[in-house]
């Protein structure tokens, strides 16, 4: 019997054809700093340091988690790429960085050009909205690791920050106030629990009047980017720390940006928990402690500021049409 790479499940020509399709699409995210993108063994990016006295590169890597499984079930692939970009952008933005470029990793059991192109459209959309160049990536066909319908998606982001503008949790003091901005649903965390509770198509595709949508549509809402309001806030105010509420919930993530010798007091009644989380709690009989550890519960990002500037900062948020909640303080 004669074997080939194709008979083993890897179609090199199909991968090459896919690269040819996506090249012009990816170039829409390029700016003048991109010297060379897709095609070479490495992407080249020229960093402009004219306006940066003491530059620091800030990087992060992340994935979309098992939200991918819901995208596969719904056959809706054009949002998870944007989820990934926004998640990574938020992670470095809360450190005080401005994102520069992004790289993705897409691995699948069998390369399906239409699916891969939809995923890429989400990546491109996210990069363009955040003014980030998608300068490279990897598309891997891996039969035996993934089934033919399964895939994984991960991304790396690199940004830049002025050293004295990097947020330092050492500046957090007793009495500082926590200002929370709303999330857009689950973002990209808690989906393993959600899939355990809503474990049939019937449950996932059920229409909820309280949501004005099917459950799966609510679950696939795009992870929100907070880049714009973070940059504006840092430029105009002394922001002590910022936490991006991902896996670990409000307390778990905010502890990461507060010194160990302080406690965080959260007023859990300061905002109305969105309906999607109430549905999850009821359907799975999930304890309140598990809900708080697993989900963002309607708060996507938290700014920690001195109580002396709370009124000015709230007025600033209003001018920028930002909904907000005063959700706690540092003890």
N, C-alpha and C positions, 0 to 999 in steps of 0.2 A: 504493500500500500504506500502510495506517495503522499508525503505530508508537505504542508506549506504553512507559513505564518497565517495566511487567510483561513485555511482549514482549521487552524488552532483557535480561531475566533478573533484575530486582530487584522483589520483591513487597513493597511497603510495608505492605499490610494484614496479610500473614503476619508481618512483623516486629513490627507493633503488637500483634497477637494474642499473639505470643511474650512481649512485654514484660508484657502483662496476666497471663500465666500465671506468670511468674517473680517478679513484684512481691511477692506474699505469702510466697514462699519466701525471697527475699533479706532481707526484713524480720526473719526469724528471727535474723539475725546482728547486728541493730541493738542499740545500747545507748542510754542516756539522753543520750549526747554527740552522737548523730546528730540534727541538726535537720531535715535534709531530704536524702533519698537519691534513688533512681531517679525520673526524671520531669522534673526541672528541667534547665536547661542546665549546672548545676554542683551538686555535692553539698556540703552544709554540715555541718561537724563542729566542735563546741564543745570546745576542749581545756581540761581542768581542770589549772590550774597551781598549785593550792593547796599541793601537796606537792613542788613542783619550784622550787628557788631560782633556778637558772640553766639554763633549758631549751634544748635543742638538738633541732631536727627532723632525723631521719635517714631517708633515702629510698633506694629501689632499684627497678630495673626488670629484668625477666627474662622468659624464655620457657621452654617445655618442650623445645624442640629437636625433633629428628626422632624422638623417642619417640612423637610424634603419629602417625607413619606406622604404627607397630606397633599402636597403639590402633585405627586405622582397619582394619587387616588383621584384628585379633581381634574387631572390632565391640564393643569394650569401652571405653566413654567415661566411666565414672563415677569414674575414678581420676586422670586427668591434671590435673583441676582442683585436686585436693588436692596433687598433685606441685608444681604451680605455686605455690600458697600457701606450702607448707612451705619450698620453695627460697627464696622471697623473705623469709619470716620469718627463716630461718637467717642470711641475708645481713646483715640489720640487727641481729639479736640478737648476732652475734659482734662488733659494734662497741660493744655495751653498751646497745642501745636496746630499748625495749618497744614492740611494734607497736600501732598505733592503728586504721588503716583501710586498705582494699585496694580497688583498681579493676582491672577486667579488660578485655581487648580480645580479641574473638572475631571472626575474619574467615573467611568461607567462600565457596565458589563458588555454592552453593545452600543456602539456609537449610532445614534439616530439623529441625522442632520437637522430635522425640523425641531426636535426637542432641544438640542444643543444650541440652535440659533435663537430660540425663544429665551433660553436661560441667559445667553449672551446679551440679548436685547435689554434684559433687566440690569445686567452689569453695566452696560453702556449708559443706560438711562440714569442709574445711580451716580456714575462717574461724572456725567455731564452736569447734573444738578448740583453736585458738590465741587465742581471745577477741579476734578482729579483726572489725571491722564492714566488710561488703562494701557500700560506699556508692554505687558507680556503675560504669559501664562502657560499652562500645561493642560493638554487634553489627552487623557490616558484611557485606552480601551483595555479593560482588565477582566476577561472572562475567567470564571473560577473564583474571583474575589467578590464580584458583584453579579447578581442575576441580570438578565438582559434588559429588564426595566428599571433596575436600581442604578443610582449614581450618588456621588458625594460632591460637595462643593465647598471650597475653602478659599480664603483670600488673605493677602498680605498688603498692608498699607504702610507707606513711609511719608512722614511729614517733617516739618521744620518748626523750631521754636527759638525765640530769643531766650538765652539762658536766664536772664533776670525776670522773664515773663512766665517761666514755668511755675505752675501752681505747686506750692509746697505745704503739705499738711501741718508742718510745724507752726504755721501762722494761725492755725485754728485755736480759739480760746474759749473759755467758759462764757456762756451767754450768747455765743454766736447763733444765728438764726438759720433754719433750713427752709429754703423756698423751692417747692416742687413744681415742675411743669408736667402737664398731662402726657401720658403715653397714647399710642394709637393701637390699643389692644395688647396682645401678648408679646408683641415684637418678635424675638426669636428664642424665647425661653419657656420651658414648662411643657413642651409638646409630647414628651414621653408619657407624662401623667395624663395629659389630655387624650392621647390615643388609647391609653389603657381604659379610660372611662367611656369614651365614645368609640367603641371598638367594632362598629358595623357601619356600612354605608348608609343604612337607614338612619342611624343616629347622627352621623356627620352631615347628611343632606337634609335634615329636618329643618323646616322653616320656623323661625321664632318671631312672633309679632313684636316682642320687646326689643329685638335687634333690627327689625325690618329687613331681615335677610336670612339666608340659610346659614347654619352654624359654620360650615366649612368656609364660606365666603368671609365671615368675620375672623376666623382663625388664620386666614391667608392675607389679612391686611398687611401692608408693607411697614416694616420697622421704620420708625420716624427718624429723620436726621435733625439734629439740633445744632449743626455747625454754625449757621448764621447767627442765632441768638447767643451762642457761646462766644463767638468772636466779638460781637458787639458789646457783650457784657464785660469781657476782659479788657477791652479797649477803653471802656468808660468808667469802670468801677474797680475797686480793690476786692476781687473775688478771692476768698480764702481757699476753698476747695470745691470741686465739682465731682459728683458721683453719677455714673451711668448705670441705671438699674437693670441689670441683666440677671444671670443665674445667681441665686443667693438672696434675691429680693432686696427690699429697701434697706434693712439693717445690715445685711451681709455685705452689700456693696459700699454703703456709706462708711462702714468701719474701716474700709481700706484707705480712706482719705482723711481720717481723723486720728490724731495721736492716741496711742494705746491707753494712756492714763485718763482719758475722757470717756464719758458715757453719752449716748445719743438718746434723747427722749423724743419719741414720735407720737404725735397726736393723731391716732388712727381715725378719729372722727372729723378731721379737718377737711376731708373731701369725700365726695360720693363715689363709692366703689363702682366702676362700670359694670353694666349688666352681664357682660360675657363672663366675668369672674364669679358672679353670683350663680350663674347657670352651672359653671364647672363645679363650684362648691356643693350645690344641691345634688347634682347628678352623681357625683362621686362620693358624697358624704365625707368630704375632705375637711380635716380639722383646720381651725383658724391658724394655728401655728404652721402647718404645712403650706397653707395658702400664702402666708407671709414669707416663708422661706423659698417658695418656688416661683412666685409670680411678682410682677411689678405692681399689680393691683391698681393700675391707673396712673402711676407716677413714672415717667420715663427718665427724668434727670433731676438732680437736686443741686442747687447752688447753696453754698455755705458762706454767709456774709456777716459782717459786724452788725449788731442790732442798731448801731448809730446811723446806718445808711438804708435801713429797711424801707422807709417811706419813699426815699428818692429812687431806690431800685424798683419798687412796686410801680411808681409812676412811669419809670422807664419801660417796664414790661407792658404797661397799658398802652403807651405810645406806640410800641411795636406790636400791638394786637396779640399779645401773649396771655393766654389763660394761666393762672398761677394759684398756688395754695401755700400758705404759711403752715408747714407741717410739723415743725418741731424746733428743738434747740439743743445746744451742746451743754452738758452738765459736767 
